[in-house]
Each structure stands twice: as structure tokens, then as C-alpha cells.
């Protein structure tokens, strides 16, 4: 595919770091990546398989400098077209799939390409699992599960990604990185992005101080609601970093790239049952 000057410039810059066999511009493969599990189609100009966070940071920085739109994709199980674009598509490598479990099995840290069921398989020996349980859990990957706040039918509003997230590693549009579990990372980010954090805190205070608005948000998120940004984070938390990591849940890649996420595990009960309840009114 012949690229326009700006895309050609982008291609040249990332090709210095990323091997050519992981960058696709040919008509066949760009067409193949032009759809996800939805019925929409947008054919990307460039598809990149990213192996690690350093590569993603480079891609984001170069695309941002050239003002080129980009979309992240994990498994591509989206039913609403979130994983397609007619610009730059960044696909997380299937080898980017590390899993770490805490010594007491209460936490699990997952790379973006870990399939949901694989995370549960790693926890099954200790009768634990991750909270989110989307119908596509055998295919969906953690990067997409968290970015879409995918929750499924069982976890409701108590065990979804928003409620079970502990910490997160992020890459922002300017290429900067944040690890919410690291005091040093938070300190560095606070110094380099002080204006951003102040604006976020001001917004949260404004929303919290508006009784009508905050009550409306609380009501909306008291029931299952996975549409768009987690605005409830603006009333649930005061700490800016808590707000950031909960705003990321459901942001569909528009606020930053999820390098890894640490989640609280929940009990995987051995005895389970389903019931159909019928009410007269």
C-alpha cells in the first residue's frame, strides 16, 4: 500500500527499532485487520505487532508528534468496533503474556496479551479467579478486558475490572510512563505532569461538590454500566492516581495504553448453581 508522506515518515521512524516483519502495510493483511468481532470494517494503513512497552512508547510518541490517529488491539473480540481503525493499528504481541501471582494468591499481575481464561487457569489451583468474566473470556485478553471494563453476567458491579483493579502500568500520549504501584514512579509523574494532575483534581472536586451530578453518577453506576469512561472514579476517590487508574478502566485506549495490570483475585467457589426467578410484579 502506498503511504502518504506523514505515514511514510512514521513508518521510517519506527522501522529503526521494530523489525519489518512486524509492520504490515500490504493490502491482504491490512484488510484482514480491518475488522474485529463486530460487523464494522475500517482498513488500517499500518499494522504493528508490538512486543513490549518500549516499542509502544516509541509508537505513541512518533504518532503523536505527526498527529496520526492510532488504535490499540489485543484479541479483537470487540462487538462494537473498538479494535479497528483506518489509520495506525497497534496489536499486542501474543508473546507479551507474563503472569505473576502474589504469595498469598490475593493479587495477580497480567501483561496485556494474557487471555482471561489463562489467568483463571493460573489461579485455579488456589481456588481463585479474576473478577471479570465476559462471554469471550476464552479469547479476550486482559488489555481489552480492562480497557472495555468487560464484565460478563456473573461479576455484576462488585467484581468487575473497576472494582478489582489494584494497580496499573500506563503509557500516555506523550510517551511518558506511570506505574501506580511505585512511589518513585508516582513522584516522578507528579513532577512532570503537575498541571495535568491539578486539572484532574479540580475536575473531581467540581463533580463531587455538585450534589445533583454526583448523585446522578452514583445512581448510574449502582447498576451494571460499562459504557465509556468510569466517571464514578471522580466521586469515589480523592487521590489523583486512584482516579487515573480507575478512569482507564473502560476508556477503550483513549487515555493511555495498559502495559500491565494488577488485580485483586476473588474466590472461585467449587459449588455453583444457577436459578431462574419469576416475580409476579
Secondary structure, 3 states (H helix, E strand, C coil): CCCCHHHHHHHHHHHCCCCHHHEECCHHHHHHCCCCCCCCCCCCCEEEEECCHHHHHHHHHHHHHCCCCEEEECCCCCCCCCCCCCCEEEEECCCCCCEEECCCCCEEEEECCCEHHHHHHHHHHHCEECCCECCCCCCCEHHHHHHCCCCECCCCCCCCHHHHEEEEEEECCCCCEEECCCHHHHHHHHHHCHHHHHHHHHHHHHHHHCHHHHHHHHHHHHCCCCCCCCCCHHHHCCCHHHHHHHHHCCCCCCCCEEEEEEEECEECCCCCCCCCCCCCC
